[in-house]
């Protein structure tokens, strides 16, 4: 499960509720949650709207790979 869906579910929000609170379209949210669209390439505005609605940081929504340093 990706971070967006995980955070949304922890907040107890449906996708429709997130659409209303974030003003991001259902299609976009669904594609991010299903992995059809890479949330790491989302615009800053979209990340900001989602993060604000979910009361989390924009970084929390990103799918960051493990950045181990040697």
CHARMM internal coordinates of N, CA and C (Angstrom, degrees):
IC EDIT
DIST 1 N 1 CA 1.4585
DIST 1 CA 1 C 1.5267
ANGL 1 N 1 CA 1 C 108.37
DIST 1 C 2 N 1.3207
ANGL 1 CA 1 C 2 N 116.25
DIHE 1 N 1 CA 1 C 2 N 136.08
DIST 2 N 2 CA 1.4678
ANGL 1 C 2 N 2 CA 118.43
DIHE 1 CA 1 C 2 N 2 CA -179.48
DIST 2 CA 2 C 1.5273
ANGL 2 N 2 CA 2 C 111.07
DIHE 1 C 2 N 2 CA 2 C -82.70
DIST 2 C 3 N 1.3026
ANGL 2 CA 2 C 3 N 114.68
DIHE 2 N 2 CA 2 C 3 N 168.69
DIST 3 N 3 CA 1.4664
ANGL 2 C 3 N 3 CA 121.03
DIHE 2 CA 2 C 3 N 3 CA -173.76
DIST 3 CA 3 C 1.5258
ANGL 3 N 3 CA 3 C 112.52
DIHE 2 C 3 N 3 CA 3 C -62.65
DIST 3 C 4 N 1.3117
ANGL 3 CA 3 C 4 N 117.64
DIHE 3 N 3 CA 3 C 4 N -41.05
DIST 4 N 4 CA 1.4659
ANGL 3 C 4 N 4 CA 120.55
DIHE 3 CA 3 C 4 N 4 CA -178.29
DIST 4 CA 4 C 1.5230
ANGL 4 N 4 CA 4 C 110.25
DIHE 3 C 4 N 4 CA 4 C -58.59
DIST 4 C 5 N 1.3153
ANGL 4 CA 4 C 5 N 116.75
DIHE 4 N 4 CA 4 C 5 N -51.32
DIST 5 N 5 CA 1.4629
ANGL 4 C 5 N 5 CA 120.30
DIHE 4 CA 4 C 5 N 5 CA -178.32
DIST 5 CA 5 C 1.5255
ANGL 5 N 5 CA 5 C 110.50
DIHE 4 C 5 N 5 CA 5 C -65.10
DIST 5 C 6 N 1.3101
ANGL 5 CA 5 C 6 N 116.87
DIHE 5 N 5 CA 5 C 6 N -42.20
DIST 6 N 6 CA 1.4590
ANGL 5 C 6 N 6 CA 121.36
DIHE 5 CA 5 C 6 N 6 CA -179.96
DIST 6 CA 6 C 1.5301
ANGL 6 N 6 CA 6 C 111.46
DIHE 5 C 6 N 6 CA 6 C -59.70
DIST 6 C 7 N 1.3176
ANGL 6 CA 6 C 7 N 116.25
DIHE 6 N 6 CA 6 C 7 N -47.61
DIST 7 N 7 CA 1.4687
ANGL 6 C 7 N 7 CA 120.87
DIHE 6 CA 6 C 7 N 7 CA -179.59
DIST 7 CA 7 C 1.5311
ANGL 7 N 7 CA 7 C 110.27
DIHE 6 C 7 N 7 CA 7 C -66.37
DIST 7 C 8 N 1.3313
ANGL 7 CA 7 C 8 N 116.34
DIHE 7 N 7 CA 7 C 8 N -41.82
DIST 8 N 8 CA 1.4709
ANGL 7 C 8 N 8 CA 120.31
DIHE 7 CA 7 C 8 N 8 CA 179.35
DIST 8 CA 8 C 1.5266
ANGL 8 N 8 CA 8 C 110.95
DIHE 7 C 8 N 8 CA 8 C -59.63
DIST 8 C 9 N 1.3293
ANGL 8 CA 8 C 9 N 115.72
DIHE 8 N 8 CA 8 C 9 N -45.41
DIST 9 N 9 CA 1.4587
ANGL 8 C 9 N 9 CA 119.50
DIHE 8 CA 8 C 9 N 9 CA -179.59
DIST 9 CA 9 C 1.5291
ANGL 9 N 9 CA 9 C 111.90
DIHE 8 C 9 N 9 CA 9 C -66.99
DIST 9 C 10 N 1.3246
ANGL 9 CA 9 C 10 N 117.39
DIHE 9 N 9 CA 9 C 10 N -38.36
DIST 10 N 10 CA 1.4748
ANGL 9 C 10 N 10 CA 120.52
DIHE 9 CA 9 C 10 N 10 CA 177.33
DIST 10 CA 10 C 1.5226
ANGL 10 N 10 CA 10 C 110.65
DIHE 9 C 10 N 10 CA 10 C -62.75
DIST 10 C 11 N 1.3337
ANGL 10 CA 10 C 11 N 116.42
DIHE 10 N 10 CA 10 C 11 N -32.15
DIST 11 N 11 CA 1.4717
ANGL 10 C 11 N 11 CA 120.96
DIHE 10 CA 10 C 11 N 11 CA 178.38
DIST 11 CA 11 C 1.5298
ANGL 11 N 11 CA 11 C 111.39
DIHE 10 C 11 N 11 CA 11 C -78.94
DIST 11 C 12 N 1.3329
ANGL 11 CA 11 C 12 N 116.30
DIHE 11 N 11 CA 11 C 12 N -9.25
DIST 12 N 12 CA 1.4613
ANGL 11 C 12 N 12 CA 120.76
DIHE 11 CA 11 C 12 N 12 CA 179.55
DIST 12 CA 12 C 1.5156
ANGL 12 N 12 CA 12 C 113.20
DIHE 11 C 12 N 12 CA 12 C 74.50
DIST 12 C 13 N 1.3368
ANGL 12 CA 12 C 13 N 116.16
DIHE 12 N 12 CA 12 C 13 N 28.03
DIST 13 N 13 CA 1.4618
ANGL 12 C 13 N 13 CA 120.50
DIHE 12 CA 12 C 13 N 13 CA -178.28
DIST 13 CA 13 C 1.5212
ANGL 13 N 13 CA 13 C 111.32
DIHE 12 C 13 N 13 CA 13 C -103.65
DIST 13 C 14 N 1.3124
ANGL 13 CA 13 C 14 N 116.04
DIHE 13 N 13 CA 13 C 14 N 142.36
DIST 14 N 14 CA 1.4616
ANGL 13 C 14 N 14 CA 120.86
DIHE 13 CA 13 C 14 N 14 CA 170.03
DIST 14 CA 14 C 1.5304
ANGL 14 N 14 CA 14 C 107.67
DIHE 13 C 14 N 14 CA 14 C -82.94
DIST 14 C 15 N 1.3097
ANGL 14 CA 14 C 15 N 115.81
DIHE 14 N 14 CA 14 C 15 N 167.30
DIST 15 N 15 CA 1.4670
ANGL 14 C 15 N 15 CA 118.60
DIHE 14 CA 14 C 15 N 15 CA 176.57
DIST 15 CA 15 C 1.5268
ANGL 15 N 15 CA 15 C 109.89
DIHE 14 C 15 N 15 CA 15 C -61.23
DIST 15 C 16 N 1.3119
ANGL 15 CA 15 C 16 N 117.09
DIHE 15 N 15 CA 15 C 16 N -39.67
DIST 16 N 16 CA 1.4709
ANGL 15 C 16 N 16 CA 120.49
DIHE 15 CA 15 C 16 N 16 CA -179.76
DIST 16 CA 16 C 1.5224
ANGL 16 N 16 CA 16 C 111.68
DIHE 15 C 16 N 16 CA 16 C -62.51
DIST 16 C 17 N 1.3188
ANGL 16 CA 16 C 17 N 116.60
DIHE 16 N 16 CA 16 C 17 N -39.84
DIST 17 N 17 CA 1.4649
ANGL 16 C 17 N 17 CA 120.09
DIHE 16 CA 16 C 17 N 17 CA 178.07
DIST 17 CA 17 C 1.5268
ANGL 17 N 17 CA 17 C 110.37
DIHE 16 C 17 N 17 CA 17 C -65.81
DIST 17 C 18 N 1.3266
ANGL 17 CA 17 C 18 N 116.69
DIHE 17 N 17 CA 17 C 18 N -39.98
DIST 18 N 18 CA 1.4558
ANGL 17 C 18 N 18 CA 120.17
DIHE 17 CA 17 C 18 N 18 CA 178.58
DIST 18 CA 18 C 1.5244
ANGL 18 N 18 CA 18 C 110.77
DIHE 17 C 18 N 18 CA 18 C -64.68
DIST 18 C 19 N 1.3211
ANGL 18 CA 18 C 19 N 117.21
DIHE 18 N 18 CA 18 C 19 N -37.41
DIST 19 N 19 CA 1.4672
ANGL 18 C 19 N 19 CA 121.41
DIHE 18 CA 18 C 19 N 19 CA 176.60
DIST 19 CA 19 C 1.5287
ANGL 19 N 19 CA 19 C 109.58
DIHE 18 C 19 N 19 CA 19 C -58.84
DIST 19 C 20 N 1.3249
ANGL 19 CA 19 C 20 N 116.85
DIHE 19 N 19 CA 19 C 20 N -47.26
DIST 20 N 20 CA 1.4639
ANGL 19 C 20 N 20 CA 121.08
DIHE 19 CA 19 C 20 N 20 CA -178.35
DIST 20 CA 20 C 1.5300
ANGL 20 N 20 CA 20 C 111.84
DIHE 19 C 20 N 20 CA 20 C -65.06
DIST 20 C 21 N 1.3280
ANGL 20 CA 20 C 21 N 116.39
DIHE 20 N 20 CA 20 C 21 N -39.84
DIST 21 N 21 CA 1.4628
ANGL 20 C 21 N 21 CA 120.04
DIHE 20 CA 20 C 21 N 21 CA -176.27
DIST 21 CA 21 C 1.5210
ANGL 21 N 21 CA 21 C 113.05
DIHE 20 C 21 N 21 CA 21 C -78.77
DIST 21 C 22 N 1.3362
ANGL 21 CA 21 C 22 N 117.01
DIHE 21 N 21 CA 21 C 22 N -28.80
DIST 22 N 22 CA 1.4688
ANGL 21 C 22 N 22 CA 120.09
DIHE 21 CA 21 C 22 N 22 CA -174.93
DIST 22 CA 22 C 1.5204
ANGL 22 N 22 CA 22 C 113.65
DIHE 21 C 22 N 22 CA 22 C -102.38
DIST 22 C 23 N 1.3263
ANGL 22 CA 22 C 23 N 116.52
DIHE 22 N 22 CA 22 C 23 N -20.85
DIST 23 N 23 CA 1.4668
ANGL 22 C 23 N 23 CA 121.51
DIHE 22 CA 22 C 23 N 23 CA -173.90
DIST 23 CA 23 C 1.5348
ANGL 23 N 23 CA 23 C 111.10
DIHE 22 C 23 N 23 CA 23 C 62.63
DIST 23 C 24 N 1.3453
ANGL 23 CA 23 C 24 N 116.20
DIHE 23 N 23 CA 23 C 24 N 30.49
DIST 24 N 24 CA 1.4628
ANGL 23 C 24 N 24 CA 122.91
DIHE 23 CA 23 C 24 N 24 CA 171.90
DIST 24 CA 24 C 1.5216
ANGL 24 N 24 CA 24 C 105.51
DIHE 23 C 24 N 24 CA 24 C -106.50
DIST 24 C 25 N 1.3239
ANGL 24 CA 24 C 25 N 117.67
DIHE 24 N 24 CA 24 C 25 N 137.47
DIST 25 N 25 CA 1.4649
ANGL 24 C 25 N 25 CA 120.66
DIHE 24 CA 24 C 25 N 25 CA -173.20
DIST 25 CA 25 C 1.5243
ANGL 25 N 25 CA 25 C 112.65
DIHE 24 C 25 N 25 CA 25 C -65.24
DIST 25 C 26 N 1.3204
ANGL 25 CA 25 C 26 N 115.00
DIHE 25 N 25 CA 25 C 26 N 152.36
DIST 26 N 26 CA 1.4609
ANGL 25 C 26 N 26 CA 121.99
DIHE 25 CA 25 C 26 N 26 CA 178.04
DIST 26 CA 26 C 1.5211
ANGL 26 N 26 CA 26 C 110.62
DIHE 25 C 26 N 26 CA 26 C -59.92
DIST 26 C 27 N 1.3162
ANGL 26 CA 26 C 27 N 116.94
DIHE 26 N 26 CA 26 C 27 N -39.31
DIST 27 N 27 CA 1.4621
ANGL 26 C 27 N 27 CA 121.09
DIHE 26 CA 26 C 27 N 27 CA 179.63
DIST 27 CA 27 C 1.5203
ANGL 27 N 27 CA 27 C 110.83
DIHE 26 C 27 N 27 CA 27 C -59.69
DIST 27 C 28 N 1.3075
ANGL 27 CA 27 C 28 N 117.22
DIHE 27 N 27 CA 27 C 28 N -46.05
DIST 28 N 28 CA 1.4651
ANGL 27 C 28 N 28 CA 121.57
DIHE 27 CA 27 C 28 N 28 CA -179.42
DIST 28 CA 28 C 1.5206
ANGL 28 N 28 CA 28 C 110.49
DIHE 27 C 28 N 28 CA 28 C -64.35
DIST 28 C 29 N 1.3212
ANGL 28 CA 28 C 29 N 117.25
DIHE 28 N 28 CA 28 C 29 N -47.36
DIST 29 N 29 CA 1.4625
ANGL 28 C 29 N 29 CA 120.95
DIHE 28 CA 28 C 29 N 29 CA -179.73
DIST 29 CA 29 C 1.5309
ANGL 29 N 29 CA 29 C 110.42
DIHE 28 C 29 N 29 CA 29 C -60.17
DIST 29 C 30 N 1.3225
ANGL 29 CA 29 C 30 N 116.57
DIHE 29 N 29 CA 29 C 30 N -45.70
DIST 30 N 30 CA 1.4665
ANGL 29 C 30 N 30 CA 121.18
DIHE 29 CA 29 C 30 N 30 CA 179.70
DIST 30 CA 30 C 1.5247
ANGL 30 N 30 CA 30 C 111.19
DIHE 29 C 30 N 30 CA 30 C -60.51
DIST 30 C 31 N 1.3195
ANGL 30 CA 30 C 31 N 116.50
DIHE 30 N 30 CA 30 C 31 N -43.60
DIST 31 N 31 CA 1.4672
ANGL 30 C 31 N 31 CA 119.59
DIHE 30 CA 30 C 31 N 31 CA -179.41
DIST 31 CA 31 C 1.5217
ANGL 31 N 31 CA 31 C 111.79
DIHE 30 C 31 N 31 CA 31 C -65.53
DIST 31 C 32 N 1.3166
ANGL 31 CA 31 C 32 N 118.24
DIHE 31 N 31 CA 31 C 32 N -38.66
DIST 32 N 32 CA 1.4634
ANGL 31 C 32 N 32 CA 120.82
DIHE 31 CA 31 C 32 N 32 CA 176.15
DIST 32 CA 32 C 1.5240
ANGL 32 N 32 CA 32 C 110.39
DIHE 31 C 32 N 32 CA 32 C -64.58
DIST 32 C 33 N 1.3217
ANGL 32 CA 32 C 33 N 116.35
DIHE 32 N 32 CA 32 C 33 N -44.35
DIST 33 N 33 CA 1.4596
ANGL 32 C 33 N 33 CA 119.85
DIHE 32 CA 32 C 33 N 33 CA -177.82
DIST 33 CA 33 C 1.5247
ANGL 33 N 33 CA 33 C 112.40
DIHE 32 C 33 N 33 CA 33 C -67.61
DIST 33 C 34 N 1.3114
ANGL 33 CA 33 C 34 N 117.63
DIHE 33 N 33 CA 33 C 34 N -33.11
DIST 34 N 34 CA 1.4630
ANGL 33 C 34 N 34 CA 121.03
DIHE 33 CA 33 C 34 N 34 CA -179.04
DIST 34 CA 34 C 1.5288
ANGL 34 N 34 CA 34 C 112.69
DIHE 33 C 34 N 34 CA 34 C -88.50
DIST 34 C 35 N 1.3187
ANGL 34 CA 34 C 35 N 116.49
DIHE 34 N 34 CA 34 C 35 N -2.66
DIST 35 N 35 CA 1.4552
ANGL 34 C 35 N 35 CA 119.79
DIHE 34 CA 34 C 35 N 35 CA 179.34
DIST 35 CA 35 C 1.5139
ANGL 35 N 35 CA 35 C 114.37
DIHE 34 C 35 N 35 CA 35 C 78.04
DIST 35 C 36 N 1.3244
ANGL 35 CA 35 C 36 N 117.03
DIHE 35 N 35 CA 35 C 36 N 12.02
DIST 36 N 36 CA 1.4632
ANGL 35 C 36 N 36 CA 120.82
DIHE 35 CA 35 C 36 N 36 CA 177.46
DIST 36 CA 36 C 1.5205
ANGL 36 N 36 CA 36 C 111.19
DIHE 35 C 36 N 36 CA 36 C -78.30
DIST 36 C 37 N 1.3077
ANGL 36 CA 36 C 37 N 115.83
DIHE 36 N 36 CA 36 C 37 N -15.73
DIST 37 N 37 CA 1.4561
ANGL 36 C 37 N 37 CA 123.42
DIHE 36 CA 36 C 37 N 37 CA 178.48
DIST 37 CA 37 C 1.5260
ANGL 37 N 37 CA 37 C 107.31
DIHE 36 C 37 N 37 CA 37 C -135.70
DIST 37 C 38 N 1.3188
ANGL 37 CA 37 C 38 N 117.12
DIHE 37 N 37 CA 37 C 38 N 139.83
DIST 38 N 38 CA 1.4584
ANGL 37 C 38 N 38 CA 122.14
DIHE 37 CA 37 C 38 N 38 CA -177.18
DIST 38 CA 38 C 1.5264
ANGL 38 N 38 CA 38 C 109.80
DIHE 37 C 38 N 38 CA 38 C -86.28
DIST 38 C 39 N 1.3178
ANGL 38 CA 38 C 39 N 116.37
DIHE 38 N 38 CA 38 C 39 N 113.56
DIST 39 N 39 CA 1.4677
ANGL 38 C 39 N 39 CA 120.38
DIHE 38 CA 38 C 39 N 39 CA -178.43
DIST 39 CA 39 C 1.5291
ANGL 39 N 39 CA 39 C 111.34
DIHE 38 C 39 N 39 CA 39 C -65.23
DIST 39 C 40 N 1.3218
ANGL 39 CA 39 C 40 N 117.17
DIHE 39 N 39 CA 39 C 40 N -22.73
DIST 40 N 40 CA 1.4663
ANGL 39 C 40 N 40 CA 120.17
DIHE 39 CA 39 C 40 N 40 CA 177.77
DIST 40 CA 40 C 1.5293
ANGL 40 N 40 CA 40 C 111.54
DIHE 39 C 40 N 40 CA 40 C -66.01
DIST 40 C 41 N 1.3198
ANGL 40 CA 40 C 41 N 116.90
DIHE 40 N 40 CA 40 C 41 N -17.88
DIST 41 N 41 CA 1.4664
ANGL 40 C 41 N 41 CA 121.08
DIHE 40 CA 40 C 41 N 41 CA 179.56
DIST 41 CA 41 C 1.5260
ANGL 41 N 41 CA 41 C 111.93
DIHE 40 C 41 N 41 CA 41 C -103.10
DIST 41 C 42 N 1.3185
ANGL 41 CA 41 C 42 N 116.13
DIHE 41 N 41 CA 41 C 42 N 8.97
DIST 42 N 42 CA 1.4688
ANGL 41 C 42 N 42 CA 120.46
DIHE 41 CA 41 C 42 N 42 CA 178.11
DIST 42 CA 42 C 1.5208
ANGL 42 N 42 CA 42 C 109.89
DIHE 41 C 42 N 42 CA 42 C -67.07
DIST 42 C 43 N 1.3096
ANGL 42 CA 42 C 43 N 115.73
DIHE 42 N 42 CA 42 C 43 N 152.70
DIST 43 N 43 CA 1.4656
ANGL 42 C 43 N 43 CA 119.43
DIHE 42 CA 42 C 43 N 43 CA 177.14
DIST 43 CA 43 C 1.5257
ANGL 43 N 43 CA 43 C 109.25
DIHE 42 C 43 N 43 CA 43 C -68.31
DIST 43 C 44 N 1.3023
ANGL 43 CA 43 C 44 N 115.80
DIHE 43 N 43 CA 43 C 44 N 155.58
DIST 44 N 44 CA 1.4550
ANGL 43 C 44 N 44 CA 120.98
DIHE 43 CA 43 C 44 N 44 CA 176.79
DIST 44 CA 44 C 1.5145
ANGL 44 N 44 CA 44 C 111.25
DIHE 43 C 44 N 44 CA 44 C -57.96
DIST 44 C 45 N 1.3154
ANGL 44 CA 44 C 45 N 116.31
DIHE 44 N 44 CA 44 C 45 N -37.21
DIST 45 N 45 CA 1.4647
ANGL 44 C 45 N 45 CA 120.84
DIHE 44 CA 44 C 45 N 45 CA -179.68
DIST 45 CA 45 C 1.5327
ANGL 45 N 45 CA 45 C 110.94
DIHE 44 C 45 N 45 CA 45 C -63.89
DIST 45 C 46 N 1.3252
ANGL 45 CA 45 C 46 N 116.54
DIHE 45 N 45 CA 45 C 46 N -43.67
DIST 46 N 46 CA 1.4652
ANGL 45 C 46 N 46 CA 120.69
DIHE 45 CA 45 C 46 N 46 CA 179.42
DIST 46 CA 46 C 1.5220
ANGL 46 N 46 CA 46 C 110.51
DIHE 45 C 46 N 46 CA 46 C -64.69
DIST 46 C 47 N 1.3279
ANGL 46 CA 46 C 47 N 117.02
DIHE 46 N 46 CA 46 C 47 N -45.88
DIST 47 N 47 CA 1.4613
ANGL 46 C 47 N 47 CA 120.36
DIHE 46 CA 46 C 47 N 47 CA 178.10
DIST 47 CA 47 C 1.5254
ANGL 47 N 47 CA 47 C 111.14
DIHE 46 C 47 N 47 CA 47 C -60.48
DIST 47 C 48 N 1.3275
ANGL 47 CA 47 C 48 N 115.95
DIHE 47 N 47 CA 47 C 48 N -41.69
DIST 48 N 48 CA 1.4663
ANGL 47 C 48 N 48 CA 120.73
DIHE 47 CA 47 C 48 N 48 CA 179.73
DIST 48 CA 48 C 1.5375
ANGL 48 N 48 CA 48 C 110.65
DIHE 47 C 48 N 48 CA 48 C -61.78
DIST 48 C 49 N 1.3282
ANGL 48 CA 48 C 49 N 116.81
DIHE 48 N 48 CA 48 C 49 N -46.66
DIST 49 N 49 CA 1.4652
ANGL 48 C 49 N 49 CA 120.95
DIHE 48 CA 48 C 49 N 49 CA -179.38
DIST 49 CA 49 C 1.5263
ANGL 49 N 49 CA 49 C 111.26
DIHE 48 C 49 N 49 CA 49 C -61.25
DIST 49 C 50 N 1.3395
ANGL 49 CA 49 C 50 N 116.26
DIHE 49 N 49 CA 49 C 50 N -44.86
DIST 50 N 50 CA 1.4609
ANGL 49 C 50 N 50 CA 119.90
DIHE 49 CA 49 C 50 N 50 CA 180.00
DIST 50 CA 50 C 1.5229
ANGL 50 N 50 CA 50 C 111.22
DIHE 49 C 50 N 50 CA 50 C -66.16
DIST 50 C 51 N 1.3292
ANGL 50 CA 50 C 51 N 116.43
DIHE 50 N 50 CA 50 C 51 N -45.02
DIST 51 N 51 CA 1.4628
ANGL 50 C 51 N 51 CA 120.80
DIHE 50 CA 50 C 51 N 51 CA -179.27
DIST 51 CA 51 C 1.5292
ANGL 51 N 51 CA 51 C 111.20
DIHE 50 C 51 N 51 CA 51 C -62.71
DIST 51 C 52 N 1.3127
ANGL 51 CA 51 C 52 N 116.92
DIHE 51 N 51 CA 51 C 52 N -41.59
DIST 52 N 52 CA 1.4642
ANGL 51 C 52 N 52 CA 120.76
DIHE 51 CA 51 C 52 N 52 CA 179.01
DIST 52 CA 52 C 1.5295
ANGL 52 N 52 CA 52 C 110.53
DIHE 51 C 52 N 52 CA 52 C -63.33
DIST 52 C 53 N 1.3180
ANGL 52 CA 52 C 53 N 116.68
DIHE 52 N 52 CA 52 C 53 N -45.12
DIST 53 N 53 CA 1.4665
ANGL 52 C 53 N 53 CA 120.45
DIHE 52 CA 52 C 53 N 53 CA -179.95
DIST 53 CA 53 C 1.5235
ANGL 53 N 53 CA 53 C 111.62
DIHE 52 C 53 N 53 CA 53 C -65.07
DIST 53 C 54 N 1.3383
ANGL 53 CA 53 C 54 N 116.61
DIHE 53 N 53 CA 53 C 54 N -34.01
DIST 54 N 54 CA 1.4644
ANGL 53 C 54 N 54 CA 121.37
DIHE 53 CA 53 C 54 N 54 CA -177.66
DIST 54 CA 54 C 1.5332
ANGL 54 N 54 CA 54 C 113.10
DIHE 53 C 54 N 54 CA 54 C -93.05
DIST 54 C 55 N 1.3308
ANGL 54 CA 54 C 55 N 115.88
DIHE 54 N 54 CA 54 C 55 N -0.79
DIST 55 N 55 CA 1.4708
ANGL 54 C 55 N 55 CA 121.59
DIHE 54 CA 54 C 55 N 55 CA -179.86
DIST 55 CA 55 C 1.5291
ANGL 55 N 55 CA 55 C 111.79
DIHE 54 C 55 N 55 CA 55 C 54.12
DIST 55 C 56 N 1.3332
ANGL 55 CA 55 C 56 N 114.75
DIHE 55 N 55 CA 55 C 56 N 49.32
DIST 56 N 56 CA 1.4581
ANGL 55 C 56 N 56 CA 121.25
DIHE 55 CA 55 C 56 N 56 CA 177.69
DIST 56 CA 56 C 1.5273
ANGL 56 N 56 CA 56 C 108.03
DIHE 55 C 56 N 56 CA 56 C -138.71
DIST 56 C 57 N 1.3150
ANGL 56 CA 56 C 57 N 117.12
DIHE 56 N 56 CA 56 C 57 N 176.50
DIST 57 N 57 CA 1.4560
ANGL 56 C 57 N 57 CA 119.37
DIHE 56 CA 56 C 57 N 57 CA 177.28
DIST 57 CA 57 C 1.5286
ANGL 57 N 57 CA 57 C 109.54
DIHE 56 C 57 N 57 CA 57 C -85.26
DIST 57 C 58 N 1.2989
ANGL 57 CA 57 C 58 N 116.05
DIHE 57 N 57 CA 57 C 58 N 158.63
DIST 58 N 58 CA 1.4622
ANGL 57 C 58 N 58 CA 119.81
DIHE 57 CA 57 C 58 N 58 CA 177.23
DIST 58 CA 58 C 1.5253
ANGL 58 N 58 CA 58 C 110.00
DIHE 57 C 58 N 58 CA 58 C -62.14
DIST 58 C 59 N 1.3226
ANGL 58 CA 58 C 59 N 116.61
DIHE 58 N 58 CA 58 C 59 N -35.70
DIST 59 N 59 CA 1.4611
ANGL 58 C 59 N 59 CA 120.97
DIHE 58 CA 58 C 59 N 59 CA -179.99
DIST 59 CA 59 C 1.5254
ANGL 59 N 59 CA 59 C 111.41
DIHE 58 C 59 N 59 CA 59 C -63.01
DIST 59 C 60 N 1.3312
ANGL 59 CA 59 C 60 N 117.04
DIHE 59 N 59 CA 59 C 60 N -31.81
DIST 60 N 60 CA 1.4615
ANGL 59 C 60 N 60 CA 120.80
DIHE 59 CA 59 C 60 N 60 CA 178.76
DIST 60 CA 60 C 1.5268
ANGL 60 N 60 CA 60 C 111.88
DIHE 59 C 60 N 60 CA 60 C -60.69
DIST 60 C 61 N 1.3222
ANGL 60 CA 60 C 61 N 116.83
DIHE 60 N 60 CA 60 C 61 N -27.41
DIST 61 N 61 CA 1.4601
ANGL 60 C 61 N 61 CA 121.35
DIHE 60 CA 60 C 61 N 61 CA -176.99
DIST 61 CA 61 C 1.5359
ANGL 61 N 61 CA 61 C 112.91
DIHE 60 C 61 N 61 CA 61 C -83.46
DIST 61 C 62 N 1.3065
ANGL 61 CA 61 C 62 N 116.65
DIHE 61 N 61 CA 61 C 62 N -20.17
DIST 62 N 62 CA 1.4582
ANGL 61 C 62 N 62 CA 120.86
DIHE 61 CA 61 C 62 N 62 CA -175.24
DIST 62 CA 62 C 1.5204
ANGL 62 N 62 CA 62 C 111.63
DIHE 61 C 62 N 62 CA 62 C -75.25
DIST 62 C 63 N 1.3149
ANGL 62 CA 62 C 63 N 115.14
DIHE 62 N 62 CA 62 C 63 N 149.59
DIST 63 N 63 CA 1.4643
ANGL 62 C 63 N 63 CA 122.02
DIHE 62 CA 62 C 63 N 63 CA 177.90
DIST 63 CA 63 C 1.5380
ANGL 63 N 63 CA 63 C 107.14
DIHE 62 C 63 N 63 CA 63 C -98.54
DIST 63 C 64 N 1.3129
ANGL 63 CA 63 C 64 N 115.13
DIHE 63 N 63 CA 63 C 64 N 81.91
DIST 64 N 64 CA 1.4544
ANGL 63 C 64 N 64 CA 119.73
DIHE 63 CA 63 C 64 N 64 CA -177.53
DIST 64 CA 64 C 1.5207
ANGL 64 N 64 CA 64 C 109.95
DIHE 63 C 64 N 64 CA 64 C -85.96
DIST 64 C 65 N 1.3225
ANGL 64 CA 64 C 65 N 115.34
DIHE 64 N 64 CA 64 C 65 N 135.53
DIST 65 N 65 CA 1.4580
ANGL 64 C 65 N 65 CA 119.89
DIHE 64 CA 64 C 65 N 65 CA 176.82
DIST 65 CA 65 C 1.5164
ANGL 65 N 65 CA 65 C 109.03
DIHE 64 C 65 N 65 CA 65 C -78.74
DIST 65 C 66 N 1.2987
ANGL 65 CA 65 C 66 N 116.13
DIHE 65 N 65 CA 65 C 66 N 159.26
DIST 66 N 66 CA 1.4566
ANGL 65 C 66 N 66 CA 121.50
DIHE 65 CA 65 C 66 N 66 CA 179.33
DIST 66 CA 66 C 1.5268
ANGL 66 N 66 CA 66 C 108.84
DIHE 65 C 66 N 66 CA 66 C -60.95
DIST 66 C 67 N 1.3064
ANGL 66 CA 66 C 67 N 116.87
DIHE 66 N 66 CA 66 C 67 N 121.24
DIST 67 N 67 CA 1.4756
ANGL 66 C 67 N 67 CA 121.88
DIHE 66 CA 66 C 67 N 67 CA -174.66
DIST 67 CA 67 C 1.5227
ANGL 67 N 67 CA 67 C 110.76
DIHE 66 C 67 N 67 CA 67 C -104.72
DIST 67 C 68 N 1.3265
ANGL 67 CA 67 C 68 N 117.06
DIHE 67 N 67 CA 67 C 68 N 53.31
DIST 68 N 68 CA 1.4631
ANGL 67 C 68 N 68 CA 120.40
DIHE 67 CA 67 C 68 N 68 CA 178.84
DIST 68 CA 68 C 1.5147
ANGL 68 N 68 CA 68 C 110.43
DIHE 67 C 68 N 68 CA 68 C -64.92
DIST 68 C 69 N 1.3130
ANGL 68 CA 68 C 69 N 115.24
DIHE 68 N 68 CA 68 C 69 N 136.46
DIST 69 N 69 CA 1.4616
ANGL 68 C 69 N 69 CA 119.65
DIHE 68 CA 68 C 69 N 69 CA 175.95
DIST 69 CA 69 C 1.5179
ANGL 69 N 69 CA 69 C 109.37
DIHE 68 C 69 N 69 CA 69 C -103.32
DIST 69 C 70 N 1.3220
ANGL 69 CA 69 C 70 N 117.96
DIHE 69 N 69 CA 69 C 70 N 143.56
DIST 70 N 70 CA 1.4674
ANGL 69 C 70 N 70 CA 119.85
DIHE 69 CA 69 C 70 N 70 CA -177.00
DIST 70 CA 70 C 1.5139
ANGL 70 N 70 CA 70 C 112.50
DIHE 69 C 70 N 70 CA 70 C -68.38
END
COOR INIT
IC SEED 1 N 1 CA 1 C
IC BUILD
